[in-house]
Structures are given as C-alpha cells and as structure tokens.
Amino acid sequence: MAKLIYSMTVSLDGYVADPGGSFEFSAPDEEVHTFVNDVQRQIGTYLFGRHLYDVMRVWETLPTEDLSPFMADYASIWRSTDKVVFSSTLEAPSTARTRIESRFDPGLVRRMKAEAAKDLCIGGPTLAAHAIRAGLVDECHQYLVPVLVGGGTPFFSGGVTARLVLLDEHRFHGGTVYLRHRILP
C-alpha cells in the first residue's frame, strides 16, 4: 500500500503562509530545491485543495528554457505527476493529468492508497487536517525555514492531534531543516 505524505515548507514558528497570505519566505535555494525534487520524484499523485492547486499550477506552463536546471526538473516532475483537486467550486482543471473531486472523501483516498504504485502527497493545511483526522496520513514532511512570520496559516490546522516519531532529518547550508515524521496509529 502506498503512503500518504503531508509535505510543505513551514516557518520556524509553524506557518506555511504569513498573515498576508504570502509564502515568499519559503522559496527554496538550489540545494533545498534539488532535495525536494528527489523526494517528489517518488510521488505518483498530488492531492490538493483549490487554493494550493491555484498556486502550484504555474508549473504546468512555465517555459522550462527560462528556468534554472533544478526548477526545470521540478516542472517536469509536476507535469508527469497525477493531480486530484478537492474543490466544490472548481468545475474543470486547467492542467493535464488532473481531475476534480467536489468534496474530500476518505474512502476514495483509502482506495487510491491501496491501488497506487507510488506514494501520494497531500498539500494544504485544511485538506491535510481532514486526512489526518480520517487516519489517512502516514508521514509529515516539513521543510523548516529559519524565519519567524508571526502568524498566518498554520502547518497543522483544524485542531488535529497526533503522536509522531522522527524518521529522518537533514540540515541544509542555508539553515533550512528537513524533518520527516511518521504519524503513529
């Protein structure tokens, strides 16, 4: 069975976006981006809410000849990965390999995990909270950036609770730290 991984970049004080909704603080340097690419290469399907999908779909059309090699690599990874967007307002996808589901359905995600040949990655704190409460998330991957933003969108939202065990960590030269935790049953 494939794993469902919740993965995002987060400030040291626990936010994926600042009070104004900006996540500019989380832009990875080449070393971090290359590491992210290697991790994301293991993903077969991304699960997104509407907001994160709207942010990420830029990777579909960015001209790769204008990108650095590591960013062009990520664009290639994005384009070759299936995407499921959970949205009650989005009627049709604007990217390839994408389907829309009108609501989050734990049974659907369980089936996807059972049938998948590669792991799934869920992004966005609200959608991830639904999946964590349903007992679907196996691991949390955080790219912890050494910045305090003072508030905003928390990495964990919706009052989720869980016990976790650290599986792996990696420190980058620029100060970002990768943390990989397993959620205990």
Beta strands, then each sheet from edge to edge (+ up, - down):
strand 1: 4-11
strand 2: 15-17
strand 3: 43-49
strand 4: 82-86
strand 5: 98-101
strand 6: 119-123
strand 7: 139-145
strand 8: 153-154
strand 9: 164-171
strand 10: 177-183
sheet 1: 5+ 4+ 3+ 6+ 1+ 7+ 10- 9+
sheet 2: 2+ 8-
end
